[in-house]
């Protein structure tokens, strides 16, 4: 089966060869590989062109990853579309395994799997599997950010056409915004259990890591949209409320690292809305005890000293 593999690239010369080769090496499918060089200045375009007629290379002025992804999938022709960031890569059977595990008669619009998270530090790497929590309903999975990073999904072309593709002015949380619109359009998601995409963490300057404050507020806004839609469609459950409350607590703690006053205001606003739950790994017993006795600010000040 032919599959379009879309690779947006901006200054990814260190990783691009492996990324493109992993797309070409997909077994059991016919890969249609499209690289969009988004104004690179580090030689990435020259590396992409080394692959010759094996891939399509598109170029243009820098517009951002979402615009590059849209350009790539619209240029393609296959029924299924794989998005792959230029600093990530695929294992050889990723696409075929997902299609097989979803079932030959699958009516899915999106097939998703866990990804391998490959963390690099001091020229060495470690790997762990992401948690997709398939036992939770799809909305809880999304609220908990358990629907995977970009490379972990396959999209049916007709679904992307219906959604209008990626939102090009989305500053971060880009795949989660796309998933959100797909869920609100009541598209069909199918879980496949085998990880096959590798998400590489190698820098604190990547889009999703360089500005935790922006991520926290963007994620909160997206979850508020989901909660509103669930409520209006009479699908909001206590499980969804609890999941959102835990995420908002975690975001408050993230904000506290840079601005305690802002974090405390966020905490108060979330509590007033009835969505704040001190649970999960970010809420160890000692923290919860201090919080109960002295409040959020005191708990964060003590955590900052002990950190």
C-alpha positions as MATLAB code, in Angstrom:
seq = 'XXXXXXXXXXXXXXXXXXXXXXXXXXXXXXXXXXXXXXXXXXXXXXXXXXXXXXXXXXXXXXXXXXXXXXXXXXXXXXXXXXXXXXXXXXXXXXXXXXXXXXXXXXXXXXXXXXXXXXXXXXXXXXXXXXXXXXXXXXXXXXXXXXXXXXXXXXXXXXXXXXXXXXXXXXXXXXXXXXXXXXXXXXXXXXXXXXXXXXXXXXXXXXXXXXXXXXXXXXXXXXXXXXXXXXXXXXXXXXXXXXXXXXXXXXXXXXXXXXXXXXXXXXXXXXXXXXXXXXXXXXXXXXXXXXXXXXXXXXXXXXXXXXX';
ca = [
       0.000    0.000    0.000;
       1.268    3.438   -0.916;
       1.780    5.799    2.043;
       2.733    9.467    1.942;
       5.471   10.283    4.473;
       5.736   14.019    5.161;
       8.955   15.433    6.596;
       9.113   19.154    7.451;
      12.708   20.267    7.911;
      14.323   23.354    9.374;
      18.032   23.163   10.194;
      18.047   19.441   10.952;
      21.222   18.502    9.092;
      22.476   16.364   11.996;
      19.473   14.036   11.809;
      17.916   14.333    8.363;
      19.730   11.477    6.587;
      18.585    8.938    9.170;
      15.070   10.359    9.126;
      14.670   10.160    5.339;
      16.322    6.750    5.098;
      13.985    5.373    7.758;
      11.043    6.567    5.665;
      12.438    4.913    2.526;
      13.137    1.695    4.465;
       9.482    1.067    5.390;
       8.719   -2.599    4.680;
       5.522   -3.872    3.097;
       4.355   -0.446    1.899;
       5.302    1.860   -0.961;
       6.651    5.025    0.684;
       6.004    8.330   -1.065;
       8.508   10.508    0.799;
       8.106   14.289    0.632;
      10.598   16.583    2.366;
       9.713   20.252    2.741;
      12.759   22.352    3.513;
      11.420   25.291    5.481;
      14.175   27.818    4.825;
      17.093   25.875    6.332;
      20.517   27.528    6.507;
      22.598   24.565    7.738;
      22.877   22.364    4.627;
      19.678   20.382    5.230;
      18.431   21.097    1.714;
      21.612   19.717    0.172;
      21.307   16.560    2.280;
      17.698   16.065    1.164;
      18.699   16.438   -2.486;
      21.303   13.676   -2.084;
      18.420   11.177   -2.197;
      17.662   12.151   -5.775;
      14.533   10.740   -7.365;
      13.791    8.509   -4.355;
      12.014   11.442   -2.682;
      10.302   14.707   -3.532;
      11.936   17.857   -2.168;
       9.928   21.052   -1.853;
      11.381   24.392   -0.776;
      10.191   27.796    0.252;
      10.643   30.636    2.739;
      10.337   29.794    6.412;
       6.679   29.436    7.414;
       6.886   26.910   10.255;
       6.380   23.186   10.671;
       2.587   23.165   10.356;
       2.660   24.993    7.024;
       5.377   22.617    5.806;
       3.318   19.579    6.837;
       0.281   20.949    5.006;
       2.308   21.547    1.868;
       3.682   18.010    1.996;
       0.466   16.035    2.526;
      -1.386   18.065   -0.095;
       1.400   17.274   -2.577;
       1.043   13.546   -1.896;
      -1.378   11.057   -3.371;
      -1.656    8.086   -0.973;
      -4.681    7.165    1.125;
      -2.634    7.088    4.355;
      -0.360    9.893    5.551;
       2.540    9.612    7.996;
       4.010   12.791    9.505;
       7.623   12.585   10.634;
       9.682   15.410   12.131;
      13.153   15.713   10.639;
      14.948   14.942   13.920;
      12.948   11.735   14.474;
      12.841    8.421   12.625;
      10.775    5.287   12.011;
      11.552    1.639   12.619;
      11.279   -0.391    9.374;
       7.883   -1.995   10.015;
       6.158    0.965   11.644;
       3.506    1.719    9.043;
       2.698   -1.855    8.014;
       2.424   -2.981   11.640;
      -0.008   -0.189   12.446;
      -2.179   -1.030    9.442;
      -2.132   -4.735   10.311;
      -2.948   -4.177   13.981;
      -5.775   -1.791   13.119;
      -7.303   -4.493   10.898;
      -7.713   -4.771    7.170;
     -11.365   -3.714    7.421;
     -10.625   -0.784    9.710;
     -12.766    2.309    9.205;
     -10.329    4.353   11.271;
      -9.541    7.922   10.376;
      -6.514    7.890   12.694;
      -4.402    4.892   13.731;
      -2.146    5.642   16.698;
       0.497    3.765   18.662;
       2.919    4.517   21.472;
       6.266    5.932   20.390;
       9.789    5.253   21.542;
      11.132    8.294   23.401;
      14.865    8.474   22.735;
      16.586   10.944   25.065;
      20.094   12.144   24.247;
      22.515   13.489   26.837;
      26.294   13.815   26.559;
      26.351   11.874   23.251;
      24.566    8.890   24.821;
      20.924    7.908   24.489;
      18.296    6.043   26.479;
      14.915    4.817   25.303;
      11.500    4.311   26.892;
       8.030    3.639   25.509;
       5.393    6.329   25.795;
       2.129    5.579   27.566;
      -0.974    5.597   25.376;
      -3.275    4.181   28.121;
      -5.666    2.423   25.693;
      -7.883    1.273   28.587;
      -9.032    4.875   29.077;
     -11.590    6.312   26.674;
     -10.149    8.349   23.817;
     -11.089   11.691   25.400;
      -9.302   10.879   28.659;
      -6.280    9.747   26.671;
      -6.248   13.080   24.863;
      -6.713   15.130   28.056;
      -3.763   13.302   29.622;
      -1.672   13.927   26.465;
      -1.461   10.151   25.892;
      -2.331   10.246   22.181;
       1.200   10.197   20.823;
       3.659   12.674   19.413;
       3.407   13.458   15.687;
       5.211   10.378   14.365;
       3.058    7.896   16.291;
      -0.051    8.323   14.135;
      -1.271    7.489   10.643;
      -3.894    9.802    9.160;
      -6.367    8.930    6.440;
      -6.108   11.566    3.712;
      -9.862   12.144    3.670;
      -9.737   13.012    7.391;
      -7.067   15.645    6.810;
      -9.070   17.051    3.914;
     -12.190   17.282    6.079;
     -10.263   19.024    8.877;
      -8.401   21.360    6.550;
      -5.054   20.033    7.753;
      -2.852   21.532   10.439;
      -3.579   24.906   12.011;
      -0.721   26.976   10.676;
      -0.651   29.626   13.407;
      -0.693   27.104   16.280;
       2.359   28.070   18.384;
       2.870   24.692   20.124;
       0.929   21.516   21.049;
       0.340   21.297   17.307;
      -0.487   17.603   16.973;
      -2.783   17.799   20.008;
      -4.710   20.665   18.433;
      -5.169   18.553   15.290;
      -6.249   15.546   17.354;
      -8.720   17.801   19.206;
     -10.455   18.883   16.019;
     -10.568   15.291   14.803;
     -12.188   14.153   18.054;
     -14.744   16.966   17.987;
     -15.535   15.962   14.389;
     -16.239   12.479   15.796;
     -13.585   10.823   13.677;
     -12.658    7.227   14.405;
      -9.410    6.557   16.299;
      -7.957    3.047   16.377;
      -5.181    2.026   18.786;
      -2.335   -0.217   17.618;
      -0.126   -1.531   20.387;
       3.337   -1.793   18.793;
       5.577    1.308   18.888;
       7.403    2.034   15.666;
       8.149    5.767   15.623;
      11.120    7.168   17.533;
      10.713   10.622   19.079;
      14.145   12.031   19.755;
      14.695   14.494   22.625;
      18.067   16.104   22.076;
      17.660   19.802   22.930;
      15.777   22.079   25.287;
      15.331   24.534   22.404;
      12.825   22.512   20.389;
       9.334   23.938   19.884;
       7.618   21.963   22.642;
      10.383   22.385   25.252;
      11.852   25.873   24.991;
       8.878   27.755   26.464;
       7.129   25.736   29.224;
       4.942   28.714   30.126;
       3.554   28.951   26.587;
       2.971   25.195   26.535;
       1.139   25.282   29.879;
      -1.246   28.025   28.807;
      -1.779   26.585   25.317;
      -2.462   23.137   26.714;
      -4.903   24.598   29.242;
      -6.790   26.436   26.500;
      -7.045   23.298   24.371;
      -8.304   21.222   27.304;
     -10.883   23.892   28.141;
     -12.133   23.600   24.560;
     -12.383   19.831   24.913;
     -14.212   20.075   28.258;
     -16.666   22.559   26.801;
     -17.360   20.324   23.827;
     -17.778   17.248   26.030;
     -20.227   19.125   28.240;
     -22.240   20.480   25.310;
     -22.429   17.019   23.739;
     -23.411   15.478   27.106;
     -20.320   13.268   27.203;
     -18.443   14.886   30.106;
     -17.818   12.368   32.908;
     -16.149   12.505   36.299;
     -13.205   10.640   34.777;
     -12.706   13.503   32.317;
     -13.004   16.066   35.111;
     -10.484   14.203   37.274;
      -8.023   13.831   34.397;
      -8.264   17.532   33.572;
      -7.928   18.492   37.231;
      -4.712   16.508   37.545;
      -3.296   18.046   34.364;
      -4.134   21.562   35.561;
      -2.403   20.853   38.883;
       0.679   19.701   36.956;
       0.593   22.857   34.818;
       0.379   25.011   37.942;
       3.521   23.344   39.227;
       5.222   23.929   35.867;
       4.323   27.626   35.956;
       5.619   27.892   39.535;
       9.138   27.157   38.346;
       9.313   30.525   36.617;
       6.639   32.723   38.232;
       5.083   31.728   41.556;
       2.541   34.552   41.540;
       1.296   33.606   38.088;
       1.128   29.951   39.120;
      -0.859   30.794   42.270;
      -3.343   32.838   40.223;
      -3.673   29.958   37.754;
      -4.219   27.554   40.670;
      -6.975   29.742   42.141;
      -8.719   30.141   38.791;
      -8.682   26.395   38.100;
      -9.978   25.615   41.604;
     -12.786   28.145   41.159;
     -13.825   26.349   37.989;
     -13.873   23.028   39.835;
     -10.981   21.507   37.896;
      -7.995   21.045   40.190;
      -6.833   17.697   41.532;
      -3.649   17.102   43.508;
      -2.779   13.594   42.327;
      -0.269   11.685   40.263;
       3.541   11.799   40.246;
       3.578   15.589   40.699;
       1.763   15.247   44.040;
       3.873   13.158   46.439;
       2.585   12.742   49.978;
       4.971   15.281   51.537;
       3.915   17.924   49.029;
       0.227   17.268   49.652;
       0.735   17.550   53.421;
       2.453   20.936   53.127;
      -0.171   22.095   50.632;
      -2.980   21.129   53.034;
      -1.334   22.926   55.942;
       0.063   26.041   54.290;
      -1.256   26.301   50.732;
       0.128   26.216   47.211;
       2.731   28.977   47.479;
       4.313   27.528   50.618;
       4.406   24.042   49.121;
       6.125   25.383   46.026;
       8.641   27.446   48.001;
       9.661   24.372   49.995;
       9.785   22.245   46.838;
      12.024   24.852   45.211;
      14.502   24.629   48.119;
      14.530   20.837   48.018;
      14.687   20.561   44.230;
];
